[in-house]
Amino acid sequence: MSTQNRDLLVLTKRVTMKPGELKHEIERIIELLGQFENMDAYCVANEVIDLNRYKIIQKNYAVMRILREPKLKPFVFIVNKN
């Protein structure tokens, strides 16, 4: 199991589950989340709006470069594409 400490709410259609089955399901969920919760996926789902230059930055490498800066400039916003 991962060393990440998470709070998960797991709902099942089954009334009873063995403790080993529940532990296995939680391990699989954490493994799946680990595949999708990374910097590349974050940069695909977000864009940067720079009002100083009147630009919307959507390229992954450019978004990643801006996110790695220690401090964002004024009027530079990170926006989710959803």
C-alpha positions in Angstrom: 0.0 0.0 0.0 1.2 3.5 -0.7 2.6 5.7 2.0 0.3 8.5 1.1 -2.2 9.3 3.8 -5.7 9.7 2.2 -9.2 10.0 3.4 -11.4 7.9 1.0 -15.1 7.2 1.1 -15.7 3.8 -0.6 -19.2 2.9 -1.4 -20.1 -0.6 -2.6 -23.3 -2.3 -3.6 -22.4 -5.3 -1.5 -23.8 -5.4 2.0 -20.8 -7.3 3.5 -17.2 -7.5 2.5 -14.3 -9.3 3.9 -11.6 -7.0 5.5 -9.1 -8.3 2.9 -11.4 -7.5 0.0 -11.9 -3.9 1.2 -8.2 -3.4 1.7 -7.5 -4.7 -1.8 -10.1 -2.3 -3.3 -8.6 0.6 -1.4 -5.1 -0.3 -2.7 -6.4 -0.5 -6.3 -8.1 2.9 -5.9 -4.9 4.5 -4.6 -2.9 2.9 -7.4 -5.3 4.4 -10.0 -5.2 7.8 -8.4 -1.4 7.8 -8.5 -1.5 7.3 -12.2 -3.7 10.3 -12.8 -2.6 12.7 -10.1 0.7 13.9 -11.7 2.0 17.1 -13.1 1.4 16.1 -16.8 -2.3 15.4 -16.1 -2.6 18.7 -14.1 -1.1 20.7 -17.0 -3.5 19.1 -19.4 -6.5 20.0 -17.2 -5.5 23.6 -16.5 -4.4 26.7 -18.4 -2.7 29.9 -17.5 -4.3 33.3 -18.2 -1.7 36.0 -18.3 -3.5 39.4 -18.2 -0.2 41.3 -18.4 0.5 39.9 -21.9 -3.1 39.3 -22.8 -2.4 35.6 -23.5 -3.9 32.2 -22.7 -1.2 29.6 -22.3 -2.3 26.0 -22.9 0.8 24.2 -23.9 1.9 21.7 -21.3 5.5 22.6 -21.1 4.7 26.3 -20.8 2.1 25.7 -18.1 4.6 23.5 -16.2 7.3 26.2 -16.5 5.0 28.8 -15.0 3.8 26.5 -12.2 7.3 25.8 -11.1 8.1 29.4 -10.5 8.3 30.2 -6.8 5.9 33.0 -7.0 3.3 33.9 -9.7 3.3 37.5 -11.1 0.3 39.7 -10.4 -2.6 39.1 -12.8 -1.4 35.6 -13.8 -4.1 33.1 -13.1 -4.3 29.3 -13.2 -7.7 28.2 -14.5 -9.2 24.7 -14.8 -10.5 24.0 -18.3 -13.6 22.3 -17.0 
